[in-house]
Amino acid sequence: MSSALFVIPLWLDLTAVAIGAIQGAMFAARLTERRIDLLGVALIGVLVGLGGGLLRDVLLNQPPAAIFDNWYLPVATAAALLGMLLLRVFTRLNGLIIALDAVTIGLFGAIGTTKALAYGAPVVPAVFVGVLSAVGGSILRDVALNLPIALMHVGSLYAIAATVGAALLVVLVALGVNVVVAGSACVVVTTLIRLGSVRFGWSLPEQRALGSWKVWRRA
């Protein structure tokens, strides 16, 4: 199965990177007990903004896009520092940041999935690459800060939203739908699921010990 790439304008890709970097920097700046300096905040922001794309290209054995373009690193770094310096301002705009972050997850998922398909990956690995593109930045952030990986805990539907969106994309492409339409559908569905999880508190059930399944069933 092959597919054309879901291509978005460079400015929109850089906007997605900047939003990720701002969120990463805001997250790091709030960890006052860690005493993270300016360089540390910038690095965390860059990891969140660029991490998913870097992991995607490494898995596909392709040159990382962020390394072969002059814009990605400066934009991610500047956005990270801006996120730290204007923490209070962005906190007041938290609803807008969450909405933009949800769109960003969808964009990275669509780009990663179609890139995997275009380079010949089967549909299941292509979905995996798309999901990793969408959530890879947050994984690298938590690893770098030595924190529990957030998307593995109750209350986070990042990975579920990205998986549903990426799966929808490969199904639509397999049915012959234009890749732009399929990619747009991926972004919309991913965004709606992520925003729904924030608005209505959707989450997966908490893991329970197998030995207590009867108790869990009655609870």
N, C-alpha and C positions, 0 to 999 in steps of 0.2 A: 504494500500500500504506500503510495506516495502522495504528497500534497504540496501545494505552493505554500510559501511562508505567509503567516498572518502579519503583514507589515504595517507598522504604525509610523507616523511622522517622528523624526528625531526629537522634536520639541516635546511631544507627548511622552516618549520613552524617558527623556530626561526629567520631565515633570514627575513621572512615577518614581524614578530613582530619588528625586529630591524629597518627595513625600515620605518614602521609606527612611531616608537619612534623617529627616526632621523627627520622625517618630522614634527612631533609634536613639537620637541625641536626647530627646525629652525623657525617654526611659532611663538612660544613663545618668542624666542630670538629677533625676529624682533620688538616685541611690546615694544620698549624701554621706551615709556611713562608710561607703567605699572610698570616699575622697578621690574621685576620679578627676584628673587634671584635664586641661583643654585638649591635649593630644589624645588622651584616652577617650574623651567624648567624641572627638572627630573620628577616631578609628571605629568606634561602635557604630556611629552614623554611617560611615562608609560600608561597613560590613552588612548592615541592614539594607542599605540602598542597592548595593551591588552584589550581595552574597548569592541571591537566587540565580542571577544571570551567570555568575562565575561557575557555580556548581553545575548548572545546565550545560554550559559549554565544555566543562571538564568531562562530564558523562558522555557527551557526544563526540569527544576527541576533536573539538574545534577550537580555533584561536578565540580566547575570550574577547567579546565585543568591547568591554570596558578598557582593555589594554591596547586596542588598536584604534581608538578614537580619543582625541584630545579633550572631549567635553565631559566624559563621565566622571572621572576622578575629581576634577575641580568643582563640578556641580554638587556631587555627593558631599565633598568636604565643606563647601560653603554652606550647604543646606544644614549639615550637622551642626556647625558652629552657630548658625542662625537659630536653629531649634533650641540650643542651649541658652543663648543670650536672650531670646524672646520667649522663654519658657512660660512666663505668666500670660503673655498674649495668646500663645497657642493653646494654653490650657483653657482659656475662655472660649476658644473656637473648637473645643474638643469634639463636638458633634460633627462639624465640618471635616475635621481631620479623620475621624472614624469613617465617614462616608467616602472620602477620597482614598483612604487606605483600602477600603473594600473594593473600589474600582481598580486600584493598583494590583491587588491580588488577582483579580480577574484578567487584567492585561498581561501580567507576568505568566499566569497559567496558560493563556491562549498562545502567547509567543513561544513559550517553552514546548507546549504540546505540538504545535504545527512545525516547529523547527525539528523536533524529533521525528515526526512523520516524514518531513521533507528529506531527512538524511537516512531514511530507510528503516527506522525503528518500528517494530510491530506495535499494535495498538495498545497493549497493556503496558509495556515499557514506556511508550510515548506518554500515556497518562501519568505514569510515575514521574517522568522528567518534568511534565507540566506542573504537577503538584510541588515537586521540589523547587522548581523555579519560583513558585508563588510563596512558599513558606521557608525557603532556605535561609533568607536573611535573618528571620527571627530565631532559627535554630542556631546559626553561627553567633548571634548576639548572646544567647543564653549560655552557650559553651564558653565564649570568651569571658563572660562575667561569672562563670562557675555557678550558674543558677540552674534549677530544675527547668527542663525544656517545657515552655508554657503550653505548646499545642498538644502535649501529651496528658494534660490535666483537664478535669471536668470544667466546663464553661467555655472552652475554646472550640469553635467550629471552623477555624482557618482551613485545616486540612480537608475536612468534609466538604466545605464549600468549594474549594479548589478541585477536589476529586470529582464532584458532581459536574462542575463546569467543564473540566477536561474530558470526562467521559461523554458528555453531551456533544462536545466538539468532534471527537473521533467518530461517533455514530453519525452525525450529520455529514461529515466528510465522506464516510463510507457510503452514504446514500446519495452522494453526488452533489450535495449542497455546496454552493460557492464558499470558498474558505473565508472570505470576508464576512459573509453572513454567519457562518458557523462560529468564527472567532468572536463576533459581536454577541451572539447568543451565549457563548461561554462567559463573556464578561458580565452580561446582564444577570445570568442565573447565579454566578458566583457572588456578585455584589448583593443580590436580593437575599440569598441565604445568609451571608455574613451579617448584613444589616438586621435581618430577622432574628438572628441569634443574639444580637445586642439589644434589640428592642423588646423581644418577648422572652429572653432568657433561655432559648433553646440550647440543649446540650445533650451529649450522649450519656447513658446511664453510667453511674460509677461502678468500677470493677468490684465484684464481691467474691469472696472465697468460694470455691466450688462446693466445699463441705457444708456451706450454710445456704445452699440454694433453696431449700424448703422454707427456711425462715425468710429469705429474701422474697420468695413468691407470695408469702402471706402478708408481707409488710405493705 
